[in-house]
Amino acid sequence: MWSLVAAVAMSCKELNTAEAAFAALDETAKLHWVSKVKAIPTEEGRAAELALYRRRPDEAEAILVQVRGHTGAYLAMLMRRLMPFRSQT
């Protein structure tokens, strides 16, 4: 049941619920990843990271391109993370 809760929570971008489900499943790597995503300072950054999780690099890129006033270092880091996904599509 917790697996289903985790899957639905991730698809709905409900990170607190996903975090609880991964903790109940003892999925420490996924729990750590969700914690890192929650720590991203902007909604756009979190949305882009979740798009990458869903293997949607074009969506992640579109989110980041629309960001205005975003710190250059953070944007560059996310764009570098996009590169491996771009070569798989």
C-alpha positions as CSV (number, residue, x, y, z in Angstrom):
1,M,0.0,0.0,0.0
2,W,2.8,2.4,0.8
3,S,4.2,1.9,-2.7
4,L,1.0,3.1,-4.2
5,V,0.9,6.1,-1.8
6,A,4.4,7.0,-2.8
7,A,3.7,6.7,-6.5
8,V,0.5,8.8,-6.3
9,A,2.2,11.4,-4.1
10,M,5.1,11.8,-6.5
11,S,2.7,12.2,-9.5
12,C,0.8,14.8,-7.6
13,K,3.9,16.6,-6.5
14,E,3.0,16.0,-2.8
15,L,6.5,15.8,-1.4
16,N,5.5,15.6,2.3
17,T,3.3,12.6,1.6
18,A,5.9,11.0,-0.6
19,E,8.5,11.5,2.1
20,A,6.3,9.8,4.7
21,A,5.6,6.9,2.3
22,F,9.2,6.4,1.4
23,A,10.1,6.4,5.1
24,A,7.4,3.8,5.8
25,L,8.9,1.7,3.0
26,D,12.4,2.2,4.4
27,E,13.5,3.6,1.0
28,T,16.3,5.7,2.3
29,A,17.7,6.7,-1.1
30,K,14.4,8.0,-2.3
31,L,13.7,9.6,1.1
32,H,17.0,11.4,0.9
33,W,16.2,12.5,-2.7
34,V,12.8,13.9,-1.7
35,S,14.4,15.8,1.2
36,K,16.9,17.4,-1.3
37,V,14.1,18.3,-3.7
38,K,12.1,19.9,-0.8
39,A,15.2,22.0,0.0
40,I,15.3,23.6,-3.4
41,P,14.6,27.2,-2.8
42,T,12.1,27.9,-5.7
43,E,8.9,26.3,-6.9
44,E,10.3,26.3,-10.4
45,G,13.4,24.5,-9.3
46,R,11.4,21.8,-7.5
47,A,9.1,21.4,-10.5
48,A,12.1,21.0,-12.9
49,E,13.6,18.4,-10.6
50,L,10.3,16.5,-10.5
51,A,10.1,16.7,-14.3
52,L,13.5,15.0,-14.5
53,Y,12.3,12.4,-12.0
54,R,9.4,11.6,-14.4
55,R,11.9,11.5,-17.3
56,R,10.6,14.6,-19.0
57,P,13.7,16.6,-19.8
58,D,11.9,18.9,-22.3
59,E,9.4,19.9,-19.6
60,A,12.2,20.5,-17.1
61,E,14.0,22.6,-19.6
62,A,10.9,24.6,-20.4
63,I,10.3,25.3,-16.8
64,L,13.9,26.6,-16.3
65,V,13.9,28.7,-19.4
66,Q,10.8,30.6,-18.2
67,V,12.5,31.4,-14.8
68,R,13.3,35.0,-14.4
69,G,15.5,36.4,-11.7
70,H,16.9,32.9,-10.9
71,T,20.4,32.6,-9.6
72,G,22.7,31.7,-12.5
73,A,24.6,29.1,-10.5
74,Y,21.5,27.1,-9.6
75,L,20.1,27.3,-13.1
76,A,23.4,26.2,-14.6
77,M,23.5,23.2,-12.2
78,L,20.0,22.1,-13.2
79,M,20.8,22.5,-16.9
80,R,23.9,20.3,-16.5
81,R,21.7,17.7,-14.9
82,L,19.5,17.8,-18.0
83,M,22.2,16.9,-20.4
84,P,22.3,13.1,-19.7
85,F,18.5,13.0,-20.1
86,R,18.6,14.9,-23.4
87,S,20.9,12.3,-24.9
88,Q,18.5,9.5,-24.0
89,T,15.5,11.0,-25.8
